[in-house]
Amino acid sequence: MRLQTTLASVKRWLQSKVETGSLQFRLTVGATLIAILGTVLLSGWVSWRTEQILIGSHKQVTRQLVTQVPQDIEAYSYRDMSLDIAMERVVELRSRPGLLLVVADSAGEVLVHSDSEWYFADIFQSLTSDLQTPPFSTVAVVNDRHYAVCARPLVVRGQELGDLYAVLDITDALAAFGQLMWTLVLVNGLIMGLMLVVIALYVRRSLQPLRQMSQMTAHLPLSELAHYQFQLENAPTEVKQLASTCDNVLVRLASELKRQQQFVQDISHELRTPLSLVSGYLQSLLRRSNTLTEPQREALETAAEEADHTIHLLQNLLDLERAGIGSAPFTRSRVAVNPLVDDVVQMAIISSYRDIKIDLKYAQPIEVWADGDHLRQVLAQLVDNAIKYSDEAQLVTVRLDQRDGCAIIQVCDRGMGIPLQHQARIFDQCYRVDSSRSRTTGGCGLGLSLVKVLVEGMGGTVTVRSKPNEGSIFTVKLPTTSNNYYENTYRNRGRRGKISPVY
């Protein structure tokens, strides 16, 4: 049980540390498997070849013996010695530990054998029973022991004396060779482990230029696209070519963004001027409405509302475009959140035509690093949305809190809520949960997009949590002045100077 728990912990740790889909992981595993396969194949071939050479050398010894013994017997027989006595003398002289010389007749009866401590008739019978008729040279196994056996007819002076067998015990030699192979296997295992580490480090170092490119582009402002170039050190040629291609793409992208920005600005300015004139004329007519009939008044009021809505839409579009490309000015300083939120709430209550109650809750004064004007715009948009999407006489709550070096501003309504499948896209440009309500609520789907861009531009985050028919909670987090990280950041950038609260 403990082993399973340990293995599960190791598996979870590996899954958290190793990205199996990364290029580094794939290259490391692929190169390691190829290296291991090559090492195993080479080691296996070397092991097999060495074993063949070892066995061949012992077989060569037995072949030399069966060739030399007849010559020795013939030499001894010239000393007034019979062939039988000469044969016994040569067999005795040639014997040594681990070597057995046997002369047997055609019926398999042993005539002469060397005085070997491991000679037994049953062993010799087992060795020769399954072997072919001499001459032959082979390796036989009896009782888990290996023997190199060579046999040939023993012929001296044209007289056949029987069959000569040379049996060499090679069990110990093969056992020593097996131990050596196991040692080599262990050494190969260590080498493979070291090879894995070296390959992983090499692949990591080789992919470092790609990681540098990723880090460089992760926080690259859109306003710097046209002037940015990747500066990579010791990068391979292919990566340099990729960096050059990315530089060209960034230049083209910057050109398209600039063209888009200019187009939006031109269209907005061209439309806003005549719309402002139209709105002014309509307001003037409404102020002199004594002579107007009721249908005429309603038509003029509708036209004035639509003109004001279009002007507001164009202004949001301009603000969103400027903030999105980084050209919107962010003058960050110490901003007292409590009075700013109180002003936004009071303005919302005064300007709202609906019977909505707004409850402001906070326990302590809070200061944040932010742009006061943009923060006011963000809060006004969130409170306005909460009022629009709440029914009459419902309560809208604005909460202020401070936690973990961040100010937390929550705008809570008890309206229709947002379905879960729409919450991930609620901050996208021109995205609406119910497009049929766009005219009745006066929205166009740009407000929350602008909120997200402005909050992130001030170093914060905005999220939503909602349930259908229960309401929504929009949460804005901004760094407080007690957050040392942001304070040091502004000091290092020389932006602090003399800081005073902004209300």
KAWO-V748939 format. One record per residue. N is the residue number from 1. OMEGA is omega in whole degrees, -180 to 180 (none if undefined). Layout:
BEGIN
n=(N/N)
omega=(OMEGA/OMEGA)
END
This chain:
BEGIN
n=(1/2/3/4/5/6/7/8/9/10/11/12/13/14/15/16/17/18/19/20/21/22/23/24/25/26/27/28/29/30/31/32/33/34/35/36/37/38/39/40/41/42/43/44/45/46/47/48/49/50/51/52/53/54/55/56/57/58/59/60/61/62/63/64/65/66/67/68/69/70/71/72/73/74/75/76/77/78/79/80/81/82/83/84/85/86/87/88/89/90/91/92/93/94/95/96/97/98/99/100/101/102/103/104/105/106/107/108/109/110/111/112/113/114/115/116/117/118/119/120/121/122/123/124/125/126/127/128/129/130/131/132/133/134/135/136/137/138/139/140/141/142/143/144/145/146/147/148/149/150/151/152/153/154/155/156/157/158/159/160/161/162/163/164/165/166/167/168/169/170/171/172/173/174/175/176/177/178/179/180/181/182/183/184/185/186/187/188/189/190/191/192/193/194/195/196/197/198/199/200/201/202/203/204/205/206/207/208/209/210/211/212/213/214/215/216/217/218/219/220/221/222/223/224/225/226/227/228/229/230/231/232/233/234/235/236/237/238/239/240/241/242/243/244/245/246/247/248/249/250/251/252/253/254/255/256/257/258/259/260/261/262/263/264/265/266/267/268/269/270/271/272/273/274/275/276/277/278/279/280/281/282/283/284/285/286/287/288/289/290/291/292/293/294/295/296/297/298/299/300/301/302/303/304/305/306/307/308/309/310/311/312/313/314/315/316/317/318/319/320/321/322/323/324/325/326/327/328/329/330/331/332/333/334/335/336/337/338/339/340/341/342/343/344/345/346/347/348/349/350/351/352/353/354/355/356/357/358/359/360/361/362/363/364/365/366/367/368/369/370/371/372/373/374/375/376/377/378/379/380/381/382/383/384/385/386/387/388/389/390/391/392/393/394/395/396/397/398/399/400/401/402/403/404/405/406/407/408/409/410/411/412/413/414/415/416/417/418/419/420/421/422/423/424/425/426/427/428/429/430/431/432/433/434/435/436/437/438/439/440/441/442/443/444/445/446/447/448/449/450/451/452/453/454/455/456/457/458/459/460/461/462/463/464/465/466/467/468/469/470/471/472/473/474/475/476/477/478/479/480/481/482/483/484/485/486/487/488/489/490/491/492/493/494/495/496/497/498/499/500/501/502/503)
omega=(179/179/179/178/179/179/178/179/178/180/179/180/179/180/179/-176/-174/176/-173/-180/-177/177/179/180/-177/179/180/-179/-179/180/180/179/178/179/179/179/178/179/-180/180/180/180/179/180/179/179/-180/-178/178/178/178/179/180/180/179/179/178/176/177/177/-180/178/178/180/-178/176/-176/-176/178/179/178/179/179/179/180/-177/177/180/180/-177/-179/-179/180/180/179/179/179/-179/-179/179/179/-179/-177/-178/177/-179/180/-179/179/174/-178/172/-179/179/-176/180/180/178/-178/177/-179/172/180/-177/-179/-176/-180/-180/170/-176/-178/177/-180/178/178/180/-171/-174/-176/-178/-179/-180/179/6/174/176/-174/175/-179/180/177/179/177/176/-175/-178/170/-174/174/-177/175/178/179/-178/179/-180/178/-179/180/-176/-177/178/-179/179/172/-177/-178/179/-179/-178/-178/179/178/177/177/178/178/177/177/179/177/176/178/177/179/179/178/177/178/179/179/176/177/179/178/180/-179/180/180/179/-180/179/179/179/-180/-179/-179/177/178/177/177/178/179/179/-180/-176/-176/-177/-179/179/-180/-179/-178/-176/-174/-175/-174/175/180/176/-176/180/176/180/175/-178/-178/179/176/177/177/179/178/177/178/177/179/179/179/179/179/179/178/178/179/178/178/178/179/179/-180/179/-179/180/-179/-180/-178/179/-179/-179/-175/-178/178/178/177/177/179/180/179/178/180/179/178/178/-180/179/177/-171/-178/-177/-176/172/-178/176/178/179/180/180/179/178/178/180/179/179/-180/178/178/179/-180/177/178/178/180/179/176/180/177/180/-180/-180/180/-180/-178/-179/175/-180/177/-178/175/178/-176/179/177/-179/175/-172/-171/180/179/179/179/177/-180/-180/-179/178/180/179/-177/-174/-177/178/-177/179/-177/176/179/-179/-180/-178/172/-175/-175/175/-176/174/-179/169/-177/172/-174/-178/-180/178/177/179/179/-177/178/180/-179/179/178/177/180/179/-177/-174/174/178/-180/175/176/-176/173/-176/175/-178/174/179/-180/-176/176/177/-179/171/-178/179/-178/175/-173/174/179/-176/-174/-179/-178/177/-175/-177/180/-173/-179/-176/-174/-179/177/-179/176/179/179/178/180/-176/-178/-179/-174/-178/-178/-180/179/-178/179/177/179/-174/-179/175/178/177/-178/-179/-178/-180/179/176/177/178/-179/179/175/-179/179/173/-171/173/180/178/177/178/-177/177/175/-176/177/177/179/180/177/179/177/179/-175/-178/-179/178/177/179/-180/178/-179/-179/179/-177/-174/-179/177/-174/178/-180/178/-179/none)
END
